[in-house]
Amino acid sequence: MKHHKHHKHHEHKKHHRHAAQLIVFFLANSGKSKGKGRWTVATKILTTDKGLNLALVELRASDGKVFPLSAGPFAVDVRDPSNTVTVTPGSPDQTTPTSFVPAGGNTGTVVVNVIDQSNGLKGTGSFDVVAPTPPDQPDTLQVGFKPIT
């Protein structure tokens, strides 16, 4: 019976540990302010954009408390079936982030799975690569006739 109790306590502890989460998202430099540039969270980029950097946050799901990011190493798995981006791997600790730059005008969804190999936390993020809206311009020439006045 004692063993069973201990086992139950261990299970609870294990469950509590997995309540932590690795949040995966992407940052785009809007470049609107002089010098530093402004970083914004992005869910999509245009095929003509400069690209995105991977951003990671580790937090506790129960209360949203954010913890300093571990030193990893982080395993980054990119699924890009439409070959929409060129991926430049970051450093193992992601202090130099993995970056994603649009490649060749293809559109589609990029899914990125990340595992913090130091603590087993896993997270997934995705973004869409979309074509820019064409400029506002005519697409038809109408030919007609009017009387000479």
CYANA upper distance limits for C-alpha pairs under 8 A (distance plus 0.5 A):
  1 MET  CA      5 LYS  CA      6.87
  2 LYS  CA      6 HIS  CA      6.79
  3 HIS  CA      7 HIS  CA      6.61
  4 HIS  CA      8 LYS  CA      6.69
  5 LYS  CA      9 HIS  CA      6.76
  6 HIS  CA     10 HIS  CA      6.69
  7 HIS  CA     11 GLU  CA      6.73
  8 LYS  CA     12 HIS  CA      6.86
  9 HIS  CA     13 LYS  CA      6.78
 10 HIS  CA     14 LYS  CA      6.67
 11 GLU  CA     15 HIS  CA      6.67
 12 HIS  CA     16 HIS  CA      6.68
 13 LYS  CA     17 ARG  CA      6.77
 14 LYS  CA     18 HIS  CA      7.02
 15 HIS  CA     19 ALA  CA      7.15
 16 HIS  CA     20 ALA  CA      8.33
 18 HIS  CA    121 LEU  CA      8.07
 19 ALA  CA     60 ARG  CA      6.55
 19 ALA  CA     61 ALA  CA      6.01
 19 ALA  CA     62 SER  CA      7.33
 20 ALA  CA     58 GLU  CA      7.61
 20 ALA  CA     59 LEU  CA      6.07
 20 ALA  CA     60 ARG  CA      4.61
 20 ALA  CA     61 ALA  CA      5.95
 20 ALA  CA    121 LEU  CA      7.75
 21 GLN  CA     58 GLU  CA      6.18
 21 GLN  CA     59 LEU  CA      5.86
 21 GLN  CA     60 ARG  CA      6.49
 21 GLN  CA     61 ALA  CA      6.68
 21 GLN  CA    121 LEU  CA      6.65
 21 GLN  CA    122 LYS  CA      7.38
 21 GLN  CA    123 GLY  CA      7.45
 22 LEU  CA     56 LEU  CA      7.36
 22 LEU  CA     57 VAL  CA      6.30
 22 LEU  CA     58 GLU  CA      5.06
 22 LEU  CA     59 LEU  CA      7.06
 22 LEU  CA    116 ASP  CA      8.38
 22 LEU  CA    121 LEU  CA      6.22
 22 LEU  CA    122 LYS  CA      6.04
 22 LEU  CA    123 GLY  CA      5.32
 23 ILE  CA     56 LEU  CA      6.16
 23 ILE  CA     57 VAL  CA      5.53
 23 ILE  CA     58 GLU  CA      6.62
 23 ILE  CA     59 LEU  CA      8.08
 23 ILE  CA    123 GLY  CA      6.00
 23 ILE  CA    124 THR  CA      7.63
 23 ILE  CA    125 GLY  CA      8.13
 24 VAL  CA     54 LEU  CA      7.83
 24 VAL  CA     55 ALA  CA      6.59
 24 VAL  CA     56 LEU  CA      5.44
 24 VAL  CA     57 VAL  CA      7.28
 24 VAL  CA    112 VAL  CA      8.44
 24 VAL  CA    113 ASN  CA      8.49
 24 VAL  CA    114 VAL  CA      7.86
 24 VAL  CA    123 GLY  CA      6.25
 24 VAL  CA    124 THR  CA      6.13
 24 VAL  CA    125 GLY  CA      5.43
 25 PHE  CA     41 VAL  CA      7.50
 25 PHE  CA     42 ALA  CA      8.01
 25 PHE  CA     54 LEU  CA      6.72
 25 PHE  CA     55 ALA  CA      5.74
 25 PHE  CA     56 LEU  CA      6.87
 25 PHE  CA    125 GLY  CA      6.08
 25 PHE  CA    126 SER  CA      7.92
 26 PHE  CA     41 VAL  CA      6.19
 26 PHE  CA     42 ALA  CA      5.99
 26 PHE  CA     43 THR  CA      7.66
 26 PHE  CA     52 LEU  CA      6.47
 26 PHE  CA     53 ASN  CA      6.06
 26 PHE  CA     54 LEU  CA      5.29
 26 PHE  CA     55 ALA  CA      5.85
 26 PHE  CA    125 GLY  CA      8.45
 26 PHE  CA    127 PHE  CA      8.33
 27 LEU  CA     39 TRP  CA      6.43
 27 LEU  CA     40 THR  CA      5.88
 27 LEU  CA     41 VAL  CA      5.16
 27 LEU  CA     42 ALA  CA      6.10
 27 LEU  CA     52 LEU  CA      5.94
 27 LEU  CA     53 ASN  CA      5.73
 27 LEU  CA     54 LEU  CA      7.02
 27 LEU  CA     55 ALA  CA      7.02
 28 ALA  CA     39 TRP  CA      5.98
 28 ALA  CA     40 THR  CA      5.90
 28 ALA  CA     41 VAL  CA      6.88
 28 ALA  CA     42 ALA  CA      6.52
 28 ALA  CA     51 GLY  CA      7.12
 28 ALA  CA     52 LEU  CA      5.39
 28 ALA  CA     53 ASN  CA      7.15
 29 ASN  CA     37 GLY  CA      6.53
 29 ASN  CA     38 ARG  CA      5.99
 29 ASN  CA     39 TRP  CA      5.03
 29 ASN  CA     40 THR  CA      7.01
 29 ASN  CA     52 LEU  CA      8.07
 30 SER  CA     37 GLY  CA      6.83
 30 SER  CA     38 ARG  CA      5.85
 30 SER  CA     39 TRP  CA      6.62
 30 SER  CA     40 THR  CA      7.45
 31 GLY  CA     36 LYS  CA      8.10
 31 GLY  CA     37 GLY  CA      4.69
 31 GLY  CA     38 ARG  CA      6.19
 31 GLY  CA     39 TRP  CA      8.39
 32 LYS  CA     37 GLY  CA      6.44
 32 LYS  CA     38 ARG  CA      6.96
 33 SER  CA     37 GLY  CA      5.54
 33 SER  CA     38 ARG  CA      6.77
 42 ALA  CA     52 LEU  CA      8.29
 42 ALA  CA    127 PHE  CA      7.82
 43 THR  CA    126 SER  CA      7.48
 43 THR  CA    127 PHE  CA      5.10
 43 THR  CA    128 ASP  CA      6.91
 44 LYS  CA    127 PHE  CA      5.44
 44 LYS  CA    128 ASP  CA      4.91
 44 LYS  CA    129 VAL  CA      6.20
 44 LYS  CA    130 VAL  CA      7.53
 45 ILE  CA     49 ASP  CA      6.73
 45 ILE  CA     51 GLY  CA      7.58
 45 ILE  CA     52 LEU  CA      8.40
 45 ILE  CA    127 PHE  CA      7.99
 45 ILE  CA    128 ASP  CA      6.83
 45 ILE  CA    129 VAL  CA      5.54
 45 ILE  CA    130 VAL  CA      6.69
 46 LEU  CA    102 PRO  CA      8.20
 46 LEU  CA    129 VAL  CA      6.08
 46 LEU  CA    130 VAL  CA      5.34
 46 LEU  CA    131 ALA  CA      5.97
 46 LEU  CA    132 PRO  CA      6.07
 47 THR  CA     84 THR  CA      8.49
 47 THR  CA    102 PRO  CA      5.87
 47 THR  CA    103 ALA  CA      7.83
 47 THR  CA    104 GLY  CA      8.17
 47 THR  CA    105 GLY  CA      5.63
 47 THR  CA    106 ASN  CA      7.54
 47 THR  CA    107 THR  CA      7.59
 47 THR  CA    129 VAL  CA      6.53
 47 THR  CA    130 VAL  CA      6.35
 47 THR  CA    131 ALA  CA      5.92
 47 THR  CA    132 PRO  CA      7.26
 48 THR  CA    102 PRO  CA      7.44
 48 THR  CA    105 GLY  CA      7.95
 48 THR  CA    131 ALA  CA      8.22
 48 THR  CA    132 PRO  CA      7.64
 49 ASP  CA    101 VAL  CA      8.24
 49 ASP  CA    102 PRO  CA      7.39
 50 LYS  CA    101 VAL  CA      6.65
 50 LYS  CA    102 PRO  CA      7.70
 51 GLY  CA     99 SER  CA      7.66
 51 GLY  CA    100 PHE  CA      5.91
 51 GLY  CA    101 VAL  CA      4.68
 51 GLY  CA    102 PRO  CA      6.62
 52 LEU  CA     99 SER  CA      6.18
 52 LEU  CA    100 PHE  CA      5.65
 52 LEU  CA    101 VAL  CA      7.04
 53 ASN  CA     97 PRO  CA      6.37
 53 ASN  CA     98 THR  CA      6.39
 53 ASN  CA     99 SER  CA      4.89
 53 ASN  CA    100 PHE  CA      6.80
 54 LEU  CA     97 PRO  CA      6.06
 54 LEU  CA     98 THR  CA      5.87
 54 LEU  CA     99 SER  CA      6.56
 54 LEU  CA    100 PHE  CA      8.39
 55 ALA  CA     97 PRO  CA      7.54
 56 LEU  CA     69 LEU  CA      8.00
 57 VAL  CA     66 VAL  CA      7.60
 57 VAL  CA     67 PHE  CA      8.09
 57 VAL  CA     68 PRO  CA      8.33
 57 VAL  CA     69 LEU  CA      6.78
 58 GLU  CA     66 VAL  CA      6.45
 58 GLU  CA     67 PHE  CA      6.11
 58 GLU  CA     68 PRO  CA      7.52
 58 GLU  CA     69 LEU  CA      6.39
 59 LEU  CA     64 GLY  CA      6.34
 59 LEU  CA     65 LYS  CA      5.86
 59 LEU  CA     66 VAL  CA      4.73
 59 LEU  CA     67 PHE  CA      6.05
 60 ARG  CA     64 GLY  CA      5.72
 60 ARG  CA     65 LYS  CA      5.83
 60 ARG  CA     66 VAL  CA      7.14
 60 ARG  CA     67 PHE  CA      8.36
 61 ALA  CA     65 LYS  CA      8.07
 70 SER  CA     93 ASP  CA      8.20
 70 SER  CA    116 ASP  CA      8.37
 70 SER  CA    118 SER  CA      7.99
 71 ALA  CA     92 PRO  CA      8.50
 71 ALA  CA     93 ASP  CA      5.40
 71 ALA  CA     94 GLN  CA      8.49
 71 ALA  CA    118 SER  CA      8.25
 72 GLY  CA     92 PRO  CA      7.09
 72 GLY  CA     93 ASP  CA      5.49
 72 GLY  CA     94 GLN  CA      8.42
 72 GLY  CA    116 ASP  CA      5.84
 72 GLY  CA    117 GLN  CA      6.35
 72 GLY  CA    118 SER  CA      5.86
 73 PRO  CA     92 PRO  CA      5.27
 73 PRO  CA     93 ASP  CA      5.63
 73 PRO  CA    116 ASP  CA      6.62
 73 PRO  CA    117 GLN  CA      6.06
 73 PRO  CA    118 SER  CA      6.96
 74 PHE  CA     92 PRO  CA      6.16
 74 PHE  CA     93 ASP  CA      6.69
 74 PHE  CA     94 GLN  CA      7.71
 74 PHE  CA    114 VAL  CA      7.00
 74 PHE  CA    115 ILE  CA      6.05
 74 PHE  CA    116 ASP  CA      5.11
 74 PHE  CA    117 GLN  CA      6.29
 75 ALA  CA     92 PRO  CA      8.16
 75 ALA  CA    114 VAL  CA      6.02
 75 ALA  CA    115 ILE  CA      5.62
 75 ALA  CA    116 ASP  CA      7.06
 75 ALA  CA    117 GLN  CA      7.40
 76 VAL  CA    112 VAL  CA      7.34
 76 VAL  CA    113 ASN  CA      6.43
 76 VAL  CA    114 VAL  CA      5.16
 76 VAL  CA    115 ILE  CA      7.30
 77 ASP  CA    112 VAL  CA      6.17
 77 ASP  CA    113 ASN  CA      5.59
 77 ASP  CA    114 VAL  CA      6.77
 78 VAL  CA    110 VAL  CA      7.62
 78 VAL  CA    111 VAL  CA      6.49
 78 VAL  CA    112 VAL  CA      5.09
 78 VAL  CA    113 ASN  CA      7.03
 79 ARG  CA    110 VAL  CA      6.32
 79 ARG  CA    111 VAL  CA      5.60
 79 ARG  CA    112 VAL  CA      6.69
 80 ASP  CA     84 THR  CA      7.07
 80 ASP  CA     85 VAL  CA      7.91
 80 ASP  CA    108 GLY  CA      8.32
 80 ASP  CA    109 THR  CA      7.28
 80 ASP  CA    110 VAL  CA      5.34
 80 ASP  CA    111 VAL  CA      7.15
 81 PRO  CA    108 GLY  CA      8.45
 81 PRO  CA    110 VAL  CA      8.24
 82 SER  CA    106 ASN  CA      7.13
 82 SER  CA    107 THR  CA      7.32
 82 SER  CA    108 GLY  CA      6.40
 82 SER  CA    109 THR  CA      8.23
 83 ASN  CA    103 ALA  CA      7.77
 83 ASN  CA    106 ASN  CA      7.20
 84 THR  CA    102 PRO  CA      6.30
 84 THR  CA    103 ALA  CA      5.97
 84 THR  CA    104 GLY  CA      7.68
 84 THR  CA    105 GLY  CA      7.47
 84 THR  CA    106 ASN  CA      5.34
 84 THR  CA    107 THR  CA      6.14
 84 THR  CA    108 GLY  CA      6.86
 84 THR  CA    109 THR  CA      8.37
 84 THR  CA    110 VAL  CA      8.10
 84 THR  CA    129 VAL  CA      7.12
 85 VAL  CA    100 PHE  CA      6.25
 85 VAL  CA    101 VAL  CA      5.64
 85 VAL  CA    102 PRO  CA      4.79
 85 VAL  CA    103 ALA  CA      5.20
 86 THR  CA    100 PHE  CA      6.17
 86 THR  CA    101 VAL  CA      5.66
 86 THR  CA    102 PRO  CA      6.77
 86 THR  CA    103 ALA  CA      6.22
 87 VAL  CA     98 THR  CA      7.60
 87 VAL  CA     99 SER  CA      6.27
 87 VAL  CA    100 PHE  CA      5.27
 87 VAL  CA    101 VAL  CA      7.14
 88 THR  CA     98 THR  CA      6.18
 88 THR  CA     99 SER  CA      5.68
 88 THR  CA    100 PHE  CA      7.02
 89 PRO  CA     97 PRO  CA      7.85
 89 PRO  CA     98 THR  CA      5.03
 89 PRO  CA     99 SER  CA      7.11
 90 GLY  CA     94 GLN  CA      6.07
 90 GLY  CA     95 THR  CA      8.08
 90 GLY  CA     96 THR  CA      5.58
 90 GLY  CA     97 PRO  CA      5.01
 90 GLY  CA     98 THR  CA      4.39
 90 GLY  CA     99 SER  CA      7.51
 91 SER  CA     95 THR  CA      6.87
 91 SER  CA     96 THR  CA      5.76
 91 SER  CA     97 PRO  CA      7.13
 91 SER  CA     98 THR  CA      7.92
 94 GLN  CA     98 THR  CA      7.34
102 PRO  CA    106 ASN  CA      8.39
102 PRO  CA    129 VAL  CA      7.88
105 GLY  CA    131 ALA  CA      7.83
106 ASN  CA    129 VAL  CA      8.10
107 THR  CA    128 ASP  CA      7.98
107 THR  CA    129 VAL  CA      5.51
107 THR  CA    130 VAL  CA      5.68
107 THR  CA    131 ALA  CA      7.09
108 GLY  CA    128 ASP  CA      6.23
108 GLY  CA    129 VAL  CA      5.85
108 GLY  CA    130 VAL  CA      7.31
109 THR  CA    126 SER  CA      7.36
109 THR  CA    127 PHE  CA      6.28
109 THR  CA    128 ASP  CA      4.86
109 THR  CA    129 VAL  CA      6.66
110 VAL  CA    126 SER  CA      5.95
110 VAL  CA    127 PHE  CA      5.99
110 VAL  CA    128 ASP  CA      6.69
110 VAL  CA    129 VAL  CA      8.10
111 VAL  CA    124 THR  CA      7.65
111 VAL  CA    125 GLY  CA      6.45
111 VAL  CA    126 SER  CA      4.83
111 VAL  CA    127 PHE  CA      7.33
112 VAL  CA    124 THR  CA      6.14
112 VAL  CA    125 GLY  CA      5.85
112 VAL  CA    126 SER  CA      6.44
113 ASN  CA    122 LYS  CA      7.87
113 ASN  CA    123 GLY  CA      6.40
113 ASN  CA    124 THR  CA      4.96
113 ASN  CA    125 GLY  CA      7.16
114 VAL  CA    122 LYS  CA      6.21
114 VAL  CA    123 GLY  CA      5.84
114 VAL  CA    124 THR  CA      6.71
115 ILE  CA    120 GLY  CA      6.81
115 ILE  CA    121 LEU  CA      6.27
115 ILE  CA    122 LYS  CA      4.98
115 ILE  CA    123 GLY  CA      7.09
116 ASP  CA    120 GLY  CA      5.88
116 ASP  CA    121 LEU  CA      5.78
116 ASP  CA    122 LYS  CA      6.91
117 GLN  CA    121 LEU  CA      7.95
